Amino acid sequence: MLDCFFNPKSVAIIGASSNTNKGGYHIIKNITAGFRGKIYPVNKSYTEILGLPCYPDLASIPGDIDLAIYFIPSKELPDTVNECAKKGVKGIIIESGGFTEAGAEGAKLQKLALENAAKAGIRLWGPNCMGFIDGNKTHVFSFIHSAVWPDVLRAGNVGMIVQSGMLSAGFLLHALQEGIMGVSKVCSIGNKCDINESDILEYMINDKETEVMLLS
């Protein structure tokens, strides 16, 4: 049920950027460093990012998309979910903020996006989260600065589910830098509008790479 997140064959990055000062750059830099499937940057301002063709919208992508990573303003999410539905996207990791944590207007956007996703059978991860890391596959589906990972990412058998992205990132990086542990999967779930701790725990029970779970 969650394989589109943990084992995608293709990923679209909505809000990819070639500006090294932006999170959209670090998402695609992190993904290209370890992911071996098809990668589709999406941003109408570019034709190419990191040597990959960049598409103006999802409809322009020639292939199928298992997973989309969303990193553009919150107001675009409900319409983007509908665009994802047309492309057969199975899951969306929403790393942008501006939803229930930001007040009534953000809550409305989150509710509408979830309704659109439910109609299309799309699962939503987040929003307002730092994404997902797989230490064994070297998948970093996150906007955390790309310079961090080459030296510290360690494979292991410890899985983590966290709500607070910034606090968990600090703990994780410290643990990896000090050699305290390696990780199987680290899941930052943010607002939990759809996927929550129970969904991921259920998946982890059958995950042969995970033997220990930490929840924060």
Backbone hydrogen bonds, N-H to C=O, Kabsch-Sander energy under -0.5 kcal/mol:
donor,donor_aa,acceptor,acceptor_aa,energy
5,F,2,L,-1.7
6,F,2,L,-1.9
7,N,3,D,-3.1
11,V,38,K,-2.7
12,A,67,L,-2.4
13,I,40,Y,-2.2
14,I,12,A,-0.7
14,I,69,I,-2.8
15,G,13,I,-0.9
15,G,42,V,-2.6
16,A,13,I,-1.3
16,A,42,V,-0.9
17,S,24,G,-0.9
20,T,18,S,-0.7
22,K,19,N,-2.2
25,Y,22,K,-1.1
26,H,22,K,-1.3
27,I,23,G,-2.3
28,I,24,G,-1.3
29,K,25,Y,-2.6
30,N,26,H,-2.5
31,I,27,I,-2.2
32,T,28,I,-2.6
33,A,29,K,-1.2
34,G,30,N,-0.7
34,G,31,I,-1.0
35,F,31,I,-2.8
38,K,9,K,-2.3
40,Y,11,V,-2.9
42,V,13,I,-2.5
43,N,55,Y,-2.2
46,Y,43,N,-1.7
49,I,52,L,-2.4
52,L,49,I,-2.2
54,C,47,T,-2.2
55,Y,41,P,-2.6
60,S,57,D,-0.8
61,I,58,L,-1.6
65,I,87,K,-0.7
66,D,10,S,-0.6
67,L,10,S,-1.9
68,A,91,G,-2.3
69,I,12,A,-3.0
70,Y,68,A,-0.5
70,Y,93,I,-3.1
71,F,14,I,-2.5
71,F,69,I,-0.5
76,E,73,P,-1.7
77,L,74,S,-1.9
80,T,76,E,-2.3
81,V,77,L,-2.7
82,N,78,P,-1.5
83,E,79,D,-2.0
84,C,80,T,-2.7
85,A,81,V,-2.0
86,K,82,N,-1.5
87,K,83,E,-1.0
87,K,84,C,-0.5
88,G,85,A,-1.1
89,V,84,C,-2.3
90,K,66,D,-1.8
91,G,66,D,-1.4
92,I,123,R,-2.2
93,I,68,A,-2.6
94,I,92,I,-0.7
94,I,125,W,-3.2
95,E,70,Y,-2.1
95,E,93,I,-0.9
96,S,70,Y,-0.8
102,A,99,F,-2.5
103,G,100,T,-1.0
107,A,99,F,-0.5
107,A,103,G,-2.1
108,K,104,A,-1.9
109,L,105,E,-1.9
110,Q,106,G,-2.4
111,K,107,A,-2.4
112,L,108,K,-2.5
113,A,109,L,-2.5
114,L,110,Q,-2.3
115,E,111,K,-2.2
116,N,112,L,-2.5
117,A,113,A,-2.4
118,A,114,L,-2.5
119,K,115,E,-1.8
120,A,116,N,-1.2
121,G,117,A,-0.9
121,G,118,A,-0.6
122,I,117,A,-2.5
123,R,90,K,-2.2
125,W,92,I,-2.9
128,N,96,S,-2.5
129,C,94,I,-0.6
131,G,188,S,-0.6
132,F,141,F,-1.4
133,I,186,V,-2.2
134,D,139,H,-3.0
135,G,133,I,-0.5
135,G,184,S,-1.0
136,N,184,S,-0.7
138,T,134,D,-1.1
139,H,134,D,-1.7
140,V,138,T,-0.6
141,F,132,F,-2.9
141,F,139,H,-0.5
142,S,140,V,-1.0
148,V,145,H,-1.7
151,D,148,V,-0.6
152,V,148,V,-0.8
152,V,149,W,-0.6
153,L,149,W,-2.2
156,G,183,V,-1.0
158,V,182,G,-0.9
159,G,157,N,-0.5
159,G,212,V,-3.3
160,M,185,K,-2.9
161,I,214,L,-2.5
162,V,187,C,-3.0
165,G,163,Q,-0.8
168,S,164,S,-2.0
169,A,165,G,-2.3
170,G,166,M,-1.9
171,F,167,L,-2.0
172,L,168,S,-3.0
173,L,169,A,-2.7
174,H,170,G,-1.9
175,A,171,F,-2.5
176,L,172,L,-2.5
177,Q,173,L,-2.8
178,E,174,H,-2.2
179,G,176,L,-1.0
180,I,175,A,-2.2
181,M,175,A,-0.8
183,V,154,R,-2.8
184,S,158,V,-2.7
186,V,133,I,-2.8
187,C,160,M,-2.9
188,S,131,G,-2.7
188,S,186,V,-0.6
189,I,162,V,-2.7
189,I,187,C,-0.6
190,G,163,Q,-0.5
191,N,127,P,-2.8
192,K,189,I,-2.0
193,C,126,G,-2.4
194,D,126,G,-0.5
195,I,124,L,-2.2
200,I,196,N,-1.8
201,L,197,E,-3.0
202,E,198,S,-2.3
203,Y,199,D,-1.6
204,M,200,I,-2.8
205,I,201,L,-1.8
206,N,202,E,-0.6
206,N,203,Y,-1.0
207,D,204,M,-1.6
208,K,206,N,-0.8
210,T,207,D,-1.5
211,E,157,N,-2.9
211,E,209,E,-0.5
212,V,157,N,-1.9
214,L,159,G,-2.5
216,S,161,I,-2.5
